[in-house]
């Protein structure tokens, strides 16, 4: 006795994520606490997230922040 059970169909959804980037250059005199405060404010109020942080031997920092670009799609 064979029952024909429908097999699930899987569809791979590929979403293209677009990001906008913001690059901050923090000078070498910036303390760790001040850098944390600057990044926290950008994250809380601007919706930015940390993408890359580069700390140089002389103490300066290059910080790259990103956030998703929200695109409105036409419904009709």
Secondary structure, 3 states (H helix, E strand, C coil): CCCCCCCCCCCCCCCCCCEEEEEEEECCCCCHHHHHHHHHHHHHHHCCEEEEEEECCCCCEEEEEEEECCCCCCCC
